[in-house]
Amino acid sequence: MQLLDFNTLFNSGGYSLPVLVELRHPDRSSWFFTNSKENVFYNGNDYLSVPMGYSPPTSNDGIITGGNFEISIDAEFKRQLILAWFDTADDKAYLRVRAVIDNEVIREIGTMTHRHGTVTWDGEKIVWALGENPKFQMQINPIVFEPDTLID
């Protein structure tokens, strides 16, 4: 199987292809979604067809910003389960874009995962604003070397 170059996929054309997305956590069950018109069975998993949007983050001087994942779940029961999943997932949850569907052919994408950001619920949809690793925001005081510092 040939992996699809996701940079080419997201940077060309005036349309977007359906994707297979996984919400994963090492200690919890996973969720599988697609924005295809019908549910998709792939690699042993059922991907639930839901209104969904995904835009990958961009990198500016190594700082990742701007991407998001939006999902609308009509069934109240499933929506509450997903919101509870996010509430208890902490920093171990991650989103993986698994594949795209191009002319009914499922094409695997190389490693494309997101682990950081902020999840919100506006009453209609769940939005995960994909962002940078919060560790990049730590302030580190530089060590100042003076001539006396290195002398015992």
N, C-alpha and C positions, 0 to 999 in steps of 0.2 A: 504494500500500500504506500502510495506517495503522499507525503505530508504536504499540505497546502501552505504556501507562504502567506501568513495573515497580514503582513504589511501591504502586499499587493491587493489582497481582498478588501481591506478597509480604506485604502487610499485611491481607489479607482472606481469609476462607474457612478451613476446617479441613483443607484438602488442598493438595497441591502439584501443579502441572502438569508434564509432561515438558518438559525443556529441551534445547536444542542448545548444546553447549559446545565451544569451540575452545581448544587450547593452542597458542600461537603464539610465534614467535621470528623476528626479521628475517633470520637467517642459516641457519636450520635448517628442515626440513620440519615441517609442523604436524600435530597430532593432532585428530581430530574425534570427539566422543562424544555419546551421548544416553542418557537413562534411560528412554526409551520401550521398549515390549516388543519392538519390531523395529528393525532398522537403518533409517535414514532417509537418503534421497538428497535433498539440498537445495542449491541454488545452486552446483551443480557439484561438491559434496563428499559423500562417504559418511560418515555419522555412525554409528559403531559402537555398538550397543546393549550397555551394560554396567551392572552395579549401580553406581550413582553417587548422591551426595548433594551438594547445593549450598545453602548459606544465605548470603545477601548480608550483608556487614558493616554495622554500624550506625555512625552518626556521633554522637559526644558532644562538643560544643563544638569541632567541627572535627577531632577525633581519630578516625580510623577504626579500629574494633576488632570482633572477634567473628565474622566470617564464616569459612566454610571450604568447601573442595571436597574430597570424598572419592571415590575411585574404586577398584574392585576388578577386577583383571584376572586371569582364570583361566589364560590361556595364559602359561606361563613365558617363552616367547620374547618375546612382546609386553610383558610386565611388565618384563623386563630392558631392553628397548629404551626404554621410557618412563622408567625409573629413570635410565638412562644419559643420556637427553635432559635430564632435570632436573639431573643432575650437571654437565653441560657448558654449560647454558643461562645460568648466572650471573644477573645482574640484568636481562637483556634479555628474559627469558621473561615472557609475560603470559597471563592467562586471559580469554577473552571469552565472555560469555553472549550468544549470537547471537539465539536465538528461543525461543518456547515453543510447545507443541503443545496447542491448545485445541479439543476436539471434532474431532480429525483435521485441523484447520486450523493451518498454521504461521504464527505471528505474530511478526514481527520486533520486537526490543527495541531501543530507542535505544542510545546508547553506554553499555555496561556492561562495563568492563574492570578487571582487577585486576593489579597489577604487583609488589606487595610481600608479604612474609610468609615463612613457613618451611615447607619441605616435609619430611615424615617418612615412613618406611616401617616399619610395625609387624609385617611378616610376612604380613599379610592384605590390607591396603589402603594406598594412597598417600593421604596427607592433606596438603593445602596449607592451612595456617592463614593466611587472608588478613588482612593487618595493615596498619599504617600505614607510610608512607614513612620509612625510617630517618633521613633527613635532618632530620625533625622532632625527633629526639632529640639533635641537636647542641647543645652549650652555647655560647652566644655571650656574651662579656663585654660588658656595656654600656659605652659611652663616657661617661665622667663629665666634664661640662663645669664648669670652675671659672672664676672671673672672669679669672684669668691665662691661661687656655687660648686665648682669642680675641685676645689682645694680642700683637703682634709685638715 
